[in-house]
C-alpha cells in the first residue's frame, strides 16, 4: 500500500481530532452519571420500597467506543421486587416516578419516559442520560429483561457480560480495537446523514469487528483494518452467520431464514439484525463497496490532494491532513 501522503498515523490523528470523544468530556460525562447514581442511592436509603438492585453505565461510553458527537448516555437500572410492574409501560412510568422523587428540583420535562427508557435531562450540561430499566429476577449472573429499542418488547440481556465481551477484544488489541470501532461508526454516521434510509446499528458494527478480531485480523494499521472490514462485508454480503461462544454454546442458535444473522453474544435467541431486510443489507454492502474503492483510490493516488479527496469520500470533508 502506498503511504506517501496519508498513512496510519494520519488516520490516527484524524480520529483524535475529529472522531473520538475527548477524554476530558468522557470524564465529565462519567462524573455526571456517578452523581446520578449517588443521588439515587441516597434516595434508596430513605425509600427502600424502590427496588433498585444495580445501576451501571452502559453503551458506548462504558465500552470506550463513544464518538465526539455523543449527546446522550445509557445507564442500565436493574429493578426487581413485587412493586415493580411486569409490563413495559407500567415499568417505565414506575421508574420515571421514582426518578422524579429522587430529583425533586427537576422540572417535569427533565424526566421523560420514552419507548424503551426514561430520559433524564441535565440543563446545566445539556446532557441526556437514558436510564434503561432492566427487569431483574435475582439471577446471580445479572441476566434480566430490558425493553427492546426496535419493537418495545422485553429482551433478555446481561450488561456486565456485554461490557466484559468488549473488554476482552480491547485487551486482545489494545487501543486499536476500540479505535477501529469508532472509525467505522463515524463512517456509518456519515452514511446516515447523507441517506436517511440507511441503517447500520453500532452494535452490528461492533459484532462484525469482534468477529474479525477473533479471526486474527490485525487492527494495528488503520487503513488496512478499514479495508478488512469493508472487504468482509463485500465478500460475505452480510449473509454469513456471526455468533460467539463466550457465554453460550453456538449450537443453541436455532435455524433462521433472516437475511442477516448477527447474534447477541449474551443471548442466543437475539439476532440483533433480525429486522434488516435484504434491501437494507444490500445498501450496507453498496456503501462498503464505495468506501473500499475510495480507500484503494487513496492508497494509489499520485498527489496529496487526490489522496485527501478519496479519504473524504470515506470520512467526509472534515478529513484533512
LINKAHU-V202462 format. One record per backbone hydrogen bond with DSSP energy under -1.0 kcal/mol. NH is the residue of the N-H (numbers start at 1). CO is the residue of the C=O. If there is no record, write none. Layout:
BEGIN
((NH/CO) (NH/CO))
END
This chain:
BEGIN
((11/7) (12/8) (13/9) (14/10) (15/11) (16/12) (17/13) (18/14) (19/15) (20/15) (21/66) (26/22) (27/23) (28/24) (29/25) (30/26) (31/27) (32/28) (33/29) (34/30) (35/31) (36/32) (37/33) (38/34) (39/35) (40/36) (41/37) (42/38) (43/39) (44/40) (45/41) (47/43) (50/47) (52/50) (53/78) (56/76) (58/74) (63/59) (64/60) (65/60) (68/19) (70/67) (73/128) (75/130) (76/56) (77/132) (78/54) (79/134) (80/51) (91/87) (92/88) (93/89) (94/90) (95/91) (96/92) (97/93) (98/94) (99/95) (100/96) (101/97) (102/98) (103/99) (106/103) (110/107) (111/108) (112/119) (114/117) (118/131) (119/112) (120/129) (121/110) (122/127) (126/122) (128/71) (129/120) (130/73) (131/118) (132/75) (134/77) (135/145) (136/79) (142/139) (144/157) (145/135) (146/155) (148/153) (152/148) (155/146) (157/144) (162/158) (163/159) (164/160) (165/161) (166/162) (167/163) (168/164) (169/165) (170/166) (171/167) (172/168) (173/169) (176/174) (177/173) (179/175) (180/176) (181/177) (182/178) (183/179) (184/180) (185/181) (186/182) (187/183) (188/184) (189/185) (190/186) (191/187) (192/188) (193/189) (194/190) (195/191) (198/195) (205/201) (206/202) (207/203) (208/204) (209/205) (210/206) (211/207) (212/208) (213/209) (214/210) (215/211) (216/213) (217/212) (225/221) (226/222) (227/223) (228/224) (229/225) (230/226) (231/227) (232/228) (233/229) (234/230) (235/231) (236/232) (237/233) (239/236) (242/261) (252/249) (253/250) (263/242) (264/270) (270/267) (272/262) (274/271) (276/273) (281/277) (282/278) (283/279) (284/280) (285/281) (286/282) (287/283) (288/284) (289/285) (290/286) (291/287) (292/288) (293/289) (294/290) (295/291) (296/292) (297/293) (298/294) (299/295) (307/303) (308/304) (309/305) (310/306) (311/307) (312/308) (315/311) (316/312) (319/316))
END
